[in-house]
Amino acid sequence: MAFEALLNRIRQIKQNLISDRENEALRISFDQLALTKLRIQTKGQNSNEQPFAPYVPEYAKDRQKAGYQVGYVDFTRTGRMFAAVRPRVESSTVFSATVVIEGTDQRSRDIIAGAAKKRGNILLPSKAEIELTRQANRQRILKAFQQ
């Protein structure tokens, strides 16, 4: 491949990466959020992979009576809170896209805010989840150059 053609190909790849940045950032954020939800809902762990503070006895009793598990805090009763949590692009430049993961309705925002008082930011990803996200982004960029 002639130098000029290679240079044009690199320019086109760069432009494609910039054009797709927001969509790719959202896709990767959805993947990261799925990992975070999985950790919380199956293990009841915070971003440091430590168990959340347990349910207060009265609430645990109500959950158990209603048929929900009480072995760990999973933030899942109806599923509506996690269903309403999504990433959104907050800002974007030629160099980066900033994505915020948050509740999209008042109910989910209230639950997340209430949880933060006792258990911290429950939507914070773990180090392992962040690393998987970084790897996915690297793969995205490498894939663009391999096509």
Secondary structure, 3 states (H helix, E strand, C coil): CCHHHHHHHHHHHHHHHHHHHHHHHHHHHHHHHHHHHHHHHHHCECCCCCECCCCCHHHHHHHHHCCCCCCCCCCCCCCHHHHCEEEEEEEECCCCEEEEEEECCHHHHHHHHHHHHHHCCCCCCCHHHHHHHHHHHHHHHHHHHHC
